[in-house]
């Protein structure tokens, strides 16, 4: 036998192969105002009052302009943030509602 060392680990020969793989960012779904209003059973004024008070997720401008709204563009909310707000409302209700015995 020769003194040649047999290495079966390909990762040692490929630069970066042993580095951890970065997780891909998760895909987020955006919701427009009408969908948020329906999902949360809020009026337009209630929605914006909660946003201004810091008690509801803040929307952001997705695009600059649209055919229907030439000045403002499309404002959207992130669905996971809306779901978290809903879960917090349910938890708050459950914490203050006496258990039925």
Secondary structure, DSSP 8 states (H G I E B T S, - for coil): --S------GGGTSTTTTS----------EEEHHHHHHHHT--HHHHHHHHHTTSS---EESSS--SS-TTT--EEEEHHHHHHHHHHHHHHHHHHS----
